[in-house]
Amino acid sequence: MSTSAASLTAIVLVSIVTLAIGTWGMRLARTTGDFMVASRSVKPVVNAAAISGEYLSAASFLGAAGLILAHGASALWYPVGWTAGYLVLLVLVAAPLRRSGAYTLADFAEFRFESIASRRLASALVVLIGILYLIPQFRGAGITVRTLTGAPTWVGVVIVAIVVLANVLAGGMRSITISQAFQYWLKLMALLVPATIFLVMWNSDGRPVADGLGDIDWVHPIVAQPHGLYLTYSLILATFLGTMGLPHVAVRFYTNTDGRAARRTTLGVLVLLGCFYLLPSLYGFLGRVYAGDLIATSGTDSVVLQLPARILTGPVVDILTALLAAGAFAAFLSTSSGIAVSVAGVLSQDVIGRRLPGVPAFRVAAAAAVTLTLILTISSIGLPVAKSVELAFAVAASTFFPLLLLGIWWKGVTSSGAIAGMLTGGLLSTGAVLTTLLGIDLSGWPGAIISQPAACTVPAALIVMFAVSVATRRRRPAGVLQMMVRLHLPEHVDVDRGTFDPER
């Protein structure tokens, strides 16, 4: 069997298993709560694996190794930041967000500020960030299919869109929770098994290092670039703070049974992500040794899939490439499914739900979100996968991080302040994203800020949200103290009765 045939077989098998789990999940998903938050009954161990499977996207499986291949050790800030974001989320957000009782970030905005306007703005931002994050997942699928078979990029894009839509329509959060937990372990094994063999071969080759590669400059850390220190800190800020603002991450904590379970889940996620991110770093290093020519051809995103043929010969190349293809496709499916659920949840509640009941509205919204992303992916220009994800992180950090940080920890935030802060961060970061997506090239400080906007847009959003809240302090929600108590007290404390019930 050829490498292309073996890889296609692996992709088909992963898609079939995913659809089978979705079909099975249909039997368990009957209510709106089942579809959106799995009736808030997911245990920490399963949820940690599901969140990890959902979070480890195309940027993690393909893009991180490609960035390390291209930029060396300075690109390690990407996996470090993507993991450390959960530490910030664990300390500041996980338990209070679960105790809020909301389904989505838009629900939280309405609950905390008693404002329909803040809900609508949050809903629009969820859709924007979700689509920005979906596009690189679909593009990653297209790159995978093109690299392995030579087929046009749009073929892989269409395949992943169809499978994701079918899975989400079948069982919503119930089914994708199970499939994402399975997909995490598949992705881990898909990278771990080949990496072990590659290391053995690298050792037997005399442990070569990347040298003798002509004009390729291997020592090119970000800090050596113009405005490099700003670019580095802005990247760190976006990845550290953007995690809590990603809609498909936030909605996961609503599926836990209580706040304590949400914290235990986050701790599990930190362990699972830490284990996983060791592997793309290794692939990036090996890519520098065996596949340095990919930099000159702008093919760094494909380094993970090309390494078997660069290091090995014989039938084992087909087997390992197929395994990597299966893992890559699982990455696209798991992350795309989670984003589709979060976006569909918001659209079904705030737009379509006015005309259709719960579950049908959810399914129509999911179809609309996936179809729109499919069109945008096929028509958009090609940014590196990890760079595209980085832009979504910047928008999330500039909008939902200020909302969650101040909304959870400061009673003084008003609806006017929240709206003004989200608008400020959203408009500034989205402007930078659109400039990048349109390929507009700026030099000097404007170019640096556009490339990495978080270091400017996050403080701007926080300052505006604080200042406007102080100026409109008389408009604080009437029940703000009760809301804050609900967010911060454990569930077994009955706020209304003022009693402690150890059985709750």
Buried (B, 14 or more C-beta within 10 A) or exposed (E): EEBBEBBBBBBEEBBEBBBBBBBBBBEBBEEBBBBBBBBBBBEBEBBBBBBBBBBBBBBBBBBBBBBBBBBBEBBBBBBBBBBBBBBBBBEBBBBBBBBBBBBBBBBBBBBBBBBEBBBBBBBBBBBBBBBBBBBBBBBBBBBBBBBBBEBEBBBBBBBBBBBBBBBBBBBBBBBBBBBBBBBBBBBBEBBBBBBEBBBEEBEEEEEEEBEEBEEBEBEBEBEEBEBBEBBBBBBBBBBBBBBBBBBBBBBBBBBBBBBBBBBBBBBBBBEBBBEBBEBBBBBBBBBBBBBBEBBEEEBBBBBBBBBBBBBBEEEEBBBBBBBBBBBBBBBBBBBBBBBBBBBBBBBBBBBBBEEBEBBEBBBBBBBBBBEBBBEBBBEBEEBBBBBBBBBBBBBBBBBBBBBBBBBBBEEEBBBBBBBBBBBBBBBBBBEBBEBBBEEEEEEEEEBBBBBBBBBBBBBBBBEBBBEBBEEBEEBBBEEBEEBBEBBBBEBEBEEEEEEEEEEE
